Amino acid sequence: MANLAWYPISPTLTDKGAFSAFAYDDNGKELKPIPLDAGADPFSQFRVLQSSFNIQVAANLGVGVGSISGNYNAFVLSYEAMIFTEKIVEAPVGGKIYGTRWGAGLRVILKVSEIKSNVNFSFGAIAASTELGLARVEYEINGIGINKPDILAVLPGPGDFNFSNYKKILDAVDSVKTYMAEHSTELQPKPFQVFIADDNNKDIFTDSRAIIYAMRNVVSRNTLKTAIDNSQSKYNISTIKAVYAKFQLLDENSEPSREQKRQAEDFLNT
């Protein structure tokens, strides 16, 4: 079996019951959450779940924050306080999904960018880094499977992710946990995580190499076609295309301008 890992995913489903996040996959209609066994308790455990992954993976799973363009050095941190039950199978649904976690609770997604130091991949450390001006953080807070929006009033509103809001979120987790324990019959379990091959996130480093390769080609004013041909399949083609798209070089035969060359040089020198 492939190396597998749990990833947060948007719980939104298509009218056919497939994950909306996978709708544009070749077999997107087959990529559905694995149902729980009949009569199973959908809220058998409570855990705080935290994971980090790159921007492209977040976008592919429907949990990205803001635009992904121009954020090749950014990463996403998911912090979830959930009551849930999971189901794992041996034969993956659609050849991809080995498990699904169904539950309800609170999801906080952070997008960390403009990193000026080695940022620890933890919730509290990121809050401290923003206070020190060592990173820029955008955040999004979602209630999953909670039908009473009043309970979410304890959450901080839009603004900077700082240590004060970090503490408010931790306090909110306690409030939401208490509410869920007392009102479990009012909750609606949603498919909020999937168990899939962890090579979805292995390109944290390989994508970086592809980005640098593509930027060097822009500096050399090579067309996208030339960059892909010269890559000899050593680098992720989608990443190379994404870099060229950042410069609005959508035609594979378009030659980068001198200004685009300068921008790519600035990127490589930062």
C-alpha positions, 0 to 999 in steps of 0.5 A: 500500500502507498504511504498514506496520510490524512488531509483536510478537505472541503466538505462540500459535495457535488449533486452526485455526492462526490467531493467538489474539490476533486470535481476536475480530476479525470475521475472526479465523479467517482471520488466520493467520501467513504460512508460510515457503517450503518448505525455507527456513532459519527462522533466517537472521539474528540481530537485537535488535529494539526497539519501543514502542507504547501499552497498547491496541495491546499488549493487542490483540497479546497482549503486554500486561503486567498490567491495562490499566485506569487506565493511559492514560498508559502505554506498552509497550516490546518488546525481542527478541533473536531468530534468525529469517526473515521472509516478506512478501506483497503480498496481505495474509492476512485483509486485515491481515497482510502479513508474518510473522517466524518465529524463536526467542529472548528477548522482554522486555516492559516496561510503563512507567507513573506517568511523572514525566518525559520518559522516553526510549523505550529499554531502558537509559533506562527502567532508569535512570528506574526507579532515579531513581523517574521511572517505574514498570515492570512486566516479563515475560520469555519464551523463544520457540521454546526447548525447553530451559528450563534456558537461561532460568535465567540470566534475572532472576526477578520483581522491580523492573526496575532497572539491575541486572536490566537488565544481567542481561538483557543478559548473558542475551541473550549466553548465549541467543544462544550457545545458539541458535547451538550448538543451532539444530536443537533450536529450534522457529520460532514466529510472533513478529512480524507486518507490519501497517498502522501505524495500529494504533498511530497512536492514541497521540495520538488516543486521548489526545484521546479520553480527555480528551474522555471524562473531561470528559464524566464531569466534566459527569456526562454519560451514555455515550450523551450523550458518544458522541452529542456526539463527532460521530465526532471521537473513538475510540468504543472509547476513550470506552467504555473510559474509562466502563468504568474508572468501572464505567459500563457502562450507556450511560444511567447518569449518573456520580456526584459521586464519579466526577466528582471522580475524573475531575477529579483525573485531568485535574488530574494 
